[in-house]
């Protein structure tokens, strides 16, 4: 019996990696930097969660924190403006949510992104997903340590009053998948278009696999 399904990242609900990459590059240009993240090196950078952390590592720690903050804030503004144009959910997301509501399975959106990004995503997906159906939506403000720390999943288990053995999580990168596994939650990898993955026995190509499991439980 499954008591809860936890969607683990923005990338599980919708493909946003290319929008994110372009937003970073525009912010770099706006700050007078000659940096450019190609698709190839952005895929590599995605192995490490956290936009600010990626900027800092890419700069070889040569840029002060206030500039990193400014770059990231500008990037989020660009990203937000792009999401206003709308998005389509990834295949199977809506069906999973519908099955959960029908079977009284709790739904969580367990991220350590910002409130701004969550609000932008809500707006972008409003034609397809009613976010009021989620029993819990988290942001980075809910924890001290962001992913890949498993702290946010521990927080979700506590808030939803659920046991890890009765919970399924879905993540879009292997490093974030580890955050759920750290809490002994069964977590499936639903890799995004830019996710670099190795051999992963919990990887799925479509959320139909999850929908089928939920239907028979």
N, C-alpha and C positions, 0 to 999 in steps of 0.2 A: 504494500500500500504506500502511495506517495502522498505526503501531506503538503508539499510545496515545490514549486518550480521557480528557480532563480535565474533570470537573464542577467548575465554578468558584466556586460559592457555595451557601450553605444554600438559597437561594430557587430554585435549579435543581432540587434534589431534592424540596423540599416547599414549599407555600405557608405562609409564617409571618409575612407582613407585618402582618396584622391582630392577631395575637398580640403581635408586637413593639410595635405602636402602643399597644395597651391596657396593656402592661407599662410603657412609658414614662410614660403618663398616670397610672397608679397610683403609680409612683415619685415623680412630681412632687407628687401629692397627699400622699404619705407624708412628703415633705420640706417641707410647708407652702407649696408654690408654687401660684399660681393659673394656671399654664400648662395649656394643653390643645391637643394636636395632633389636629386633625380629619383625616379621610381626605384631604381636598384638600391641606392643607399638609404632611402626612406624605409624600404622593407627591412634592411639591416637595423636601422634605428628603432623600429617597432619592437624589436626583441627586448627593449628596455622600456617599461611603462613610464609615463609622465613626460609631458611636453617640456617643462622647464628643465628637467633632468637631461633630456636629449640635447637641448640647446647648450647647456653647461658642458656636457661631455664633448659635443661637437666643437666647442670653442677651445677645448683643451684647458678649460678653467681660466681663460685669459680675459673674460668679460665680467665686470662687476655684477653683483646680484640685482641691483636696481635696473640695469640695462636688460638683463635677462627677463625681469618682471615686465618691463615695458614691451619687449618683443612679444612675450607671451600674451599680454593683454591685447595688443594690436592684432595678433593672430586670432584670438578668440572673437574679437569684433568682426573681423573679415569672415570667419567661419560662420558666425551668427547671421550675418547679412546674406551669405550664400544659402543657408538653410531656410531662409524666408521664402526661397523659390520653391520649396517643397521637396519631399523625398518619398520613395516607395519603400515599404518594409521588405526585408529579405523573405524569400519564399518559406512559407510554413509558420512564420511568426504569428500571424493573425489566427491561424487555425489552432496553434498551441494555446493561445490565450482563451479562445472560445471553449476548447475542451476543458481547460482548467476551471473556468467559471461554471460550466455545466456539471462538473464532478466535485465542486467545492474544494478544489485544490488551491491553496494560497499562491499568489504570484508576487515575486519580488524583482525589482530592477536594482541590482547590487553593484553600483559603480563607485569609483573614487574620483570622478570627474567633478567639474564645478557646477554650481547652481545655474550659471549662465548657459552652459552647454546643455544641461537638462531641459531648461526652458526653450532653448532653440530647437532641440529635438522634438519636444512636445508640439511645437508650432509646425515643424516640418512634416510630422506624421499625423497631424490632427484629422486628416481625411480617412485614415486607415485604423488608427489605434486610439482608443479612449484610455488615457493614462490614469483616470480615476479608478479604473478596474484593478490597478496594482495595489496590493496590500501594503507594500513598502517600496519606497524609492529612496536610495541613499546617495550621498555626495561625499566629497573629501572632507567636509566639515564634520562628519560623523565619527571620524577616527583620527588618531595621531599619525599613524603610519598608513600611507596609501599602498595600493597594490604595487609590487607583488606580495607584500605582506598579507597574511590571511586574516588580519584584524577585522576587515569589513565583513567577511563572512561570519565570523564569530558574533559580530554585532547583529547581523541579520537573523541568525539563529535565535539569539536572545529576544530581539524585538518581535519576531513572528511566533515565538514560543514553539519551536519545532526542533525535532531531533535530526542530526546529520544523516542517520541511516534511513530516514524517511523523506529525504530531500534530494532533488536532482538539480544540478546547476549546468549552465551552458556558457562557455567562454569562446572568444574568437582568436586567442593567442595561447600558446603553450605556457608562457610565463604567467599569465593570469589564471590559467587552468590550475596551476600549482597552488594558487591562493585558496582555491576551494578544496583541493585535495588535502591541503595542510589541516583542514578542519574535518577530514574524513567524510567529505561530501562527494558522492558520485558525480563527476563532472565530465560532460561531453565537450569535445573540441569541435566547434562549428567555425572553421577557419575563414577569415575574411580574405578578400582578393589579394591583399598585400602581406598576409601573414606568412612568415617563413616557418615551415613545420618539418619536423623529422617524422620518423615512423611512430605513429601514435595509435594504439589499439582502441582508444576511446574516441577517435575522430569520426565525424559523420559528414556526409555530403549534403544532407538535407534535413530539415527539422521534421520531415514526415516520419522519420525513424522515432523521434521523441513522441510525436503525436500518436503513433501506433502503440507505443508502450503505455501511454496515459489512458488510451481508450480501453485497453484490456485490464486495467488495474481497478 
